[in-house]
Amino acid sequence: MNNKPNSEKLQKLIAQTGRASRREAERWIEAGRVKVNGRIAQLGDRALPTDRIEIDGKPIKSAHLHQEATEVLLYNKPEGVVCSRKDDKGRPTIFEQMPKRHHGRWISVGRLDVNTSGLLLMTNNGELANRLMHPRYALEREYAVRVLGELTPEQLRQLREGVQLDDGMAKFKRITPMPGETEGKNRWYKVVLTEGRNREVRRLFAALGLTVNRLIRIRYGQFSLPRNLGRGRTRPLTWRQVNMLLRSVGLPQMQRPDLRSSSSPGNGHQRRKRR
């Protein structure tokens, strides 16, 4: 559609606005929901920030199509909170606990099921979120897992070497007992994965007849869950930390911000929305 210099893939431009990940934007294009300069877009089209881009008939402001400064939050997700934007059962969602944004929206880097707590990364940069989740980068996800009963050496070997699940073979990169961490018949283990399949940790244990009754994500990539970050709270990464994250997945780094500028939407991150 637009092969002018500096044009970008349409899905990348949409992802930059924070409205969706690149994959979600691709689905919107395939469904005919996106127009560029009045014409229904096709997957593979390119565009400029100055083009008129519409989603479901609503134009995106030109200013939003220019890449805004990337923000990343560390979020301590409580149990009982879902990762959807809306929940048909009326349960609280993670997005209700995010700082407000002037435009664009927060995107979660992966998901945690309703009964899993711990670290989630949130960002306004859809391209960054897409890369952090992509198997090519093999970012480690580390969990603390409480299991009913103690694993045998054979079960530990199976979980390290591979277990057949309904969507293919899966295994832990590492699994280690947590010394001294026992609660009655329960035992705690640390496990590390490099992929984010749905409920993979729970399914791996269940495949061996084991019950997981507590699951906490304690690390994603190079970032660990801060000990003093309360449940339901967020904390923004610094400019240096964001650049380290961008660099780790091959994205351009940001220029140093003007320290005299007004505070970003991430400020006020320790406030929890009252219900």
Protein Blocks (a to p, Z undefined) as FASTA:
>chain_A
ZZcehiacfklmmmmnopacfklmmmmmmnopaceehiacdehiacdfkbccdeehiacd
fklmpccddddddddddehiafbfbdfklpacfklmpccdfbdcdddehjddfkbgcjdd
ddfblklmmmmmpmklopacddddddedjddfklmmmmmnopcdfkbccddfbdcddehi
aghjaccdddddfbdcehklmmmmmmnopacfbdcdfbehjbccdfklcehiacdddfkl
mmmmmmmnopacdddddfkbccdfkgoklpccdZZ
